[in-house]
Amino acid sequence: MMAAFFFGAGGAAIITGLAQSTIGLFIGLTLMGLFASIYHPVGIAWLVQHSEKRGRSLGVSGLFGSLGTAAAAIVAGTLADLVSWRAAFIVPGILVMALGVVFFSICKPA
């Protein structure tokens, strides 16, 4: 399921950035929401299952999750201002997919 999250959310962001119509935006944003909704039930369960200090792990995850949410507006706004609104979707989409590759090369899921 984490593969579906990383590659689905990243791919959906890229699709959104490449959209040529409102229907394309609708499809891309819908897919982003669908795949992003996988993270909390699967990612948090995975984190708790694979950590020895659960409270600390959840705290660190929450901290960086909040920092990521706060930074997202700055990053998206900067990309949209300096490049284009499309870059605000495509660049993070590529990064999410790259993080998926790193995650799976480190974790070697069964």
C-alpha positions in Angstrom: 0.0 0.0 0.0 2.9 2.4 0.6 3.9 1.8 -3.0 0.4 2.9 -4.1 0.8 6.0 -1.9 4.2 7.1 -3.1 3.8 6.3 -6.8 0.1 7.1 -7.0 0.3 10.5 -5.2 3.5 11.4 -7.1 2.0 10.4 -10.5 -1.3 12.1 -9.7 0.6 15.4 -8.9 2.4 15.1 -12.3 -0.9 14.4 -14.1 -2.4 17.5 -12.4 0.6 19.6 -13.5 0.2 18.4 -17.1 -3.6 18.9 -17.2 -4.8 20.8 -20.3 -8.4 21.3 -19.1 -10.6 21.6 -16.1 -11.5 17.9 -16.5 -7.8 17.1 -16.4 -7.4 19.1 -13.2 -10.5 17.4 -11.8 -9.0 13.9 -12.5 -5.5 14.8 -11.3 -6.7 16.4 -8.0 -9.1 13.6 -7.4 -6.4 11.0 -7.8 -4.1 13.0 -5.6 -6.7 13.0 -2.8 -7.3 9.3 -3.3 -3.7 8.3 -3.1 -2.8 10.8 -0.3 -5.6 9.3 1.8 -3.6 6.0 2.0 -0.8 7.5 4.1 -2.4 7.9 7.5 -4.0 4.5 7.9 -1.1 2.6 6.3 1.9 4.8 7.1 1.1 5.4 10.7 0.4 1.6 11.2 3.7 0.8 9.5 5.6 3.3 11.6 4.1 2.0 14.9 4.8 -1.6 13.9 8.4 -1.0 13.0 9.5 1.3 15.9 10.8 0.4 19.3 10.0 3.8 20.8 6.5 4.3 19.5 5.7 7.6 21.2 9.0 9.1 20.0 8.4 7.9 16.5 4.9 9.3 16.4 6.1 12.6 17.8 8.9 12.9 15.2 6.5 11.9 12.5 4.0 14.5 13.7 6.6 17.2 13.9 7.9 16.7 10.4 4.4 16.3 9.1 3.5 19.7 10.5 6.7 21.2 9.1 5.9 19.7 5.7 2.4 21.1 5.7 3.8 24.6 6.7 6.5 24.4 4.0 4.2 23.2 1.3 2.5 26.6 0.8 5.9 28.3 0.6 7.4 25.8 -1.8 4.3 25.7 -4.0 4.0 29.5 -4.0 7.7 29.9 -4.8 7.6 27.4 -7.7 4.4 29.0 -9.1 5.9 32.4 -8.9 9.4 31.6 -10.3 8.4 28.9 -12.8 4.7 28.2 -13.3 1.7 26.8 -11.5 2.5 23.5 -13.3 5.9 23.3 -11.6 4.1 23.5 -8.2 2.6 20.1 -9.0 5.2 18.4 -11.2 8.3 19.1 -9.1 6.8 17.7 -5.8 5.3 14.8 -7.8 8.8 13.8 -9.0 10.2 14.2 -5.5 7.4 12.0 -4.0 8.1 9.3 -6.6 11.9 9.5 -5.9 11.2 9.2 -2.2 9.2 6.1 -2.9 12.2 4.6 -4.7 14.4 5.5 -1.7 11.9 4.2 0.8 11.7 0.8 -0.9 15.4 0.5 -1.5 15.9 1.0 2.2 13.0 -0.9 3.6 12.8 -3.9 1.2 9.1 -4.6 1.8 7.8 -8.2 1.5 
